[in-house]
Structures are given as structure tokens and as C-alpha cells.
């Protein structure tokens, strides 16, 4: 059992409570190797922090080279002496310990800050200013809690210095959002209580199948446990929270498949919070698909797709750490004949705006020359990124061009418009890799993933190794082919 509760423990708890349990008490021999992408994130995070500190134009006390004990001692001395800015300090109070990147004097007290190599907010768009990231908020709240216990806090308004050069204040007393009126501070105290219980063996956690699993070093072990338990989260879109409220009545996929749902009805609703009757029925249909041997995917509704002599299956690759869209890939097919297929790619050899703009321009020109055509893509990511590129390079294409390109009369989001709305599959999720693999398609790369491709791009930029670029292009081409395989599988 750990002596202290740390910001990292809170971070991992918010991402996945069971990861925290396994990190504290699990058998480390069952962990997967750390992915190259996660290692890249660590490396870039360290490099960005170093860059920010080296470019600071104000005096500060640097404690990064000291041992933990010495660092905590010197941090206390610096706070007592009123040092304006402390870098890489260490503070503790009771059973809490924290190492904020920054401690900045504000009046007679201090506020904490962290340097992040990602955006300081999530959900930013043309329609939204974004909101604090929960895993950042709980870390900052822990530092603030320690400062309060030490009676040196200047308030509950810590900050993030993010990749875009912004200082973003996290008002911990503000509500999380309109649907969650409780404050970020309340969320922190609830998380801290749960982390404390987990550390003391007073709270049992369970694995859950989710998108967060992809980069976790416990992924293989947890998936084995989930399959053995036939866990409810193996049902697409049935997450941890829903599983937890249903688990007292339904312990597995098989139990849900066989259940009489009338027993769970409560008027027009069900006894399960935030699970309506239609949703429960949908989950049962999926449970039946997963439980019945030889189940096949099926259509729930008729599908009407645009028609044109040319089809473009479209996929992009981005580097979020450099905030660049570096590849636009298209699989072109004519008259629905796979023998006519060809792959066309527009690649940014260097991660700069000049190269990004050129690839964007070439991709847009290619689409214009291909019209009339139908464009297929999987999920809203391509549309979101192209809208972002249009705002960045309005001389390449106009807002009207974006509207025209993604007009549903000849642009189809296969994930949102077809798979989610009109199909059911005997799979645990609806990712393009899961569905195309179910249909028999195999990627040529031994470890195909968008995260891995970001690491490949970083190595291409650093080395100029043509084999790495070829690997990226093959991966993107396979993503485009997989989209075509999925379309044909649905329409056959």
C-alpha cells in the first residue's frame, strides 16, 4: 500500500480506476510492453517542458536536479522566502504528495501550474470554447489542496501552460458543465476519496472495455479477464458506468441476452439510471448477437447511398503533438470495379505550415478534378480536420467549399451515417479496424494504429528514412482500402 497519494494516481484513476488498482497491486509480469507512441509522448512532453523553461524571460528557482527529499525541503524554504516562481518543486501535506511543474507567487500565497505538451482544453471547436480536461483538473486540484493544507494557497485557480503557448486558468470552484453542476473541486474530492479507498483495499474495481485501453500496458491482461467474465462492457457503447449500475441484476453478456426486460421497466423508463427502454433493448439485441454462435451482422434499416461514377475512400493522418495534418490519402475506384482502384496520397515531408498547406491544396485540387464523385470517410475526424485546415488556409478553399465537399448528397460518414444508425455487428466495438478485420481484411503492417503512425512520422522527420515514409503510406492506403471493404460488406 502506498504511503502517499499522488497526482499521477489521480490522473490514472480518472482515465481508468482499474488501471490504478493494477498499477498498485497487479502482477507486473502480465503487463504489455510500453508502446512506442506512449514513449514518444513522454519524450515530447519532457522536451516541451524543457523548451518552455529555457525560454522563460522571468527569473525562477530551478529544483529539478534535486532528490525528492531535498527538493521538498528546498520548496518549503522557497515558499517561506517568497520566491516568485519555483520550477519542479515538491510539496506534501498529510498523506498527499505533489510535484507541480510550477509554483507561482500570487499575493501572499501560491498557485500551482503544469506544463502540458497537449492542448489545455478539450472539446474546442468553432461552436465551443472548450472545457478543462478532467485528468488535468484533478492533478491541479491535488496541488491546490496541499497548498491549502500548508496555509499558503492563493486560491483555487491553478493554471496550465499548453502546447499553443496559452496560460489557461482552471477555476476549480466552477461547475464542470451544464449537465454536471458540481464543481471541479467536488470532483477532485470524490476522486481522492476513491483513490484512497483503492489504495487501502477498501474499494474493488473491475476492468472495462473502452477506447482508453488501446495505449494501456494492462490491455492484454484486462481483455483476457473481460472475455473470461463475459463482461457487459464487451457490448458496443455499453460503458463502465452503465455496466456498474446494471451489474447487480445482470452479470454478463449472456445474462442480458436471456433476460426478460419487462422486469426492468419502470413506467416509461427502466430501473437503470440514464438507460432508457429503447437503449436497453438495443443492448440486449447486441448481447444476443455476441452470444449466439455464427451470428452475422445485419441491417436495421434500408441504406440509400449517393451514386457517381467515381468513389473516393478518404483517410487522413495527423500529428497532434505538432498540430499538423501531414497526409491526405485517397483510394479511387471507378464504376464500383475494384480492378480500377488506385491509391493517391498527398504527404507533408516536413512538419511545417508550408508543407501542410501544399498537401492540403493538392488534396483539394484532386477532389475537384474527381468530381462528380462520392466521398466515403469513417467518423467525423476528416471533416473536423478539414474545417480546421480551411480556417488556417482560407486561400486554399472557402467555407462554401467545405460545405460543398461534405454535402451529404455526395459525402458519406460511414461510421455515423451508416454503421451506427443502420447496422448491428457481432463485435465488441465499431472501429474501422474491428469491422474490416471481421470482414476478412488484414493490414499489411504488423502493428497498425493511428498512434503508431504518429511515432513513424516523427522518425521520418528525424531520419528521412524512405522506408519509414513507405510504411506510413502503406498503412494509410490500407485504412482507405478497409473503408472500401466495409462499404462493400454492408452493401453486398
Secondary structure, 3 states (H helix, E strand, C coil): CCCCEEHHHHHHHHHCHHHHHHHHHCCHHHCCCCCHHHHHHHHHHHHHHHHHHHCCCCCCEECCCCCHHHHHHHHHHHHHCCCCEEECCCEEECCEEECCCEEEEECCEEEEEEECCCCCEECCCCCCCCEECHHHHHHHHHHHHHHHHCCCECCCEEEEECCCCCEEEEECCCECCCCCCCEHHHHHHHHHHHHHHHHCCCCCCCCCCCHHHHHCCCHHHHHHHHHHHCCHHHCCCCCHHHHHHHCCCCCCHHHHHHCCHHHHEECCEECCCCCCHHHHHHHHHHHHHHHCCCCCCEECCCCCCCCCCEEEEEEEEEECCCCEEEEEEEEEEECCEEEEEEEEEEECCCCCHHHHHHHHHHHHHHHHHHCCEEEEECCCHHHHHHHHHHHHCCCCCCHHHHHHHCCCCCEEEHHHHHHHHHEECCCCCCCHHHHHHHCCCCCCCCCCCHHHHHHHHHHHHHHCCHHHHHHHHHHHHHHHHHHHHHHHHHHC
